[in-house]
């Protein structure tokens, strides 16, 4: 998936991400810009979660929102 498409999809789904993890600030979401590993780190940091818990939440979120909008790194 090219970067333009990732960024466009990210803009579309950013609201759903913030709804799921409300402690993420708009600045966090702008920095993340569709990068899964950065989102995972911010979820851990802002919500005080262990990596495995944050990964499980993110996997569940992606299952419920199957459109690929994360950049694979």
Backbone torsions as a table, in degrees:
resi	resn	phi	psi	omega
1	UNK	NA	130.8	-177.9
2	UNK	-78.1	161.2	-173.7
3	UNK	-62.3	-37.0	178.9
4	UNK	-60.8	-41.2	-179.8
5	UNK	-68.3	-41.7	177.5
6	UNK	-58.5	-47.7	-178.4
7	UNK	-63.9	-40.7	178.2
8	UNK	-63.9	-45.3	177.8
9	UNK	-65.2	-37.1	-180.0
10	UNK	-61.7	-43.4	178.9
11	UNK	-58.7	-37.2	-178.7
12	UNK	-69.7	-39.0	-173.2
13	UNK	-99.7	-2.1	-178.8
14	UNK	-56.3	-39.3	179.0
15	UNK	-63.4	-38.3	178.5
16	UNK	-67.0	-36.9	178.1
17	UNK	-65.1	-44.3	-179.7
18	UNK	-66.3	-35.4	177.3
19	UNK	-63.6	-40.1	-179.8
20	UNK	-71.0	-43.6	-177.0
21	UNK	-122.7	79.8	-172.1
22	UNK	-62.6	-17.9	179.6
23	UNK	-80.9	-5.7	176.4
24	UNK	-76.6	127.6	179.6
25	UNK	-82.6	161.3	176.8
26	UNK	-57.4	-37.7	177.4
27	UNK	-61.8	-39.7	176.9
28	UNK	-58.7	-46.3	-177.0
29	UNK	-66.4	-34.2	177.3
30	UNK	-67.4	-39.6	179.2
31	UNK	-69.3	-40.8	-178.5
32	UNK	-61.7	-47.4	175.5
33	UNK	44.2	41.9	174.8
34	UNK	88.7	4.7	-179.7
35	UNK	-90.2	113.7	-172.9
36	UNK	-59.4	-44.3	-177.3
37	UNK	-64.6	-35.2	177.6
38	UNK	-71.1	-38.3	176.3
39	UNK	-62.3	-44.5	179.6
40	UNK	-58.3	-45.8	179.0
41	UNK	-62.8	-41.7	179.6
42	UNK	-68.4	-37.2	177.0
43	UNK	-61.3	-46.4	178.6
44	UNK	-58.4	-48.3	-175.2
45	UNK	-65.7	-52.2	-173.7
46	UNK	-72.7	-32.3	-175.9
47	UNK	-103.2	-1.4	177.6
48	UNK	63.6	40.5	-177.1
49	UNK	-103.6	150.5	171.6
50	UNK	-69.6	155.8	-176.3
51	UNK	-57.6	-44.1	-177.6
52	UNK	-65.3	-35.2	178.3
53	UNK	-68.8	-44.9	178.9
54	UNK	-63.1	-41.3	178.2
55	UNK	-62.4	-41.9	179.6
56	UNK	-63.9	-42.8	177.4
57	UNK	-62.5	-43.0	-178.9
58	UNK	-67.6	-40.0	175.7
59	UNK	-61.7	-43.2	177.9
60	UNK	-62.7	-41.7	178.4
61	UNK	-60.8	-44.3	179.9
62	UNK	-67.1	-32.8	177.3
63	UNK	-65.2	-40.2	179.1
64	UNK	-75.4	-21.8	-179.0
65	UNK	-126.9	75.4	-167.8
66	UNK	-69.1	-11.4	178.7
67	UNK	-62.9	128.8	-179.9
68	UNK	-73.8	112.9	177.2
69	UNK	-130.2	4.5	176.7
70	UNK	-97.8	138.9	174.1
71	UNK	-76.7	130.3	177.1
72	UNK	-85.5	125.8	-179.2
73	UNK	-108.7	NA	NA
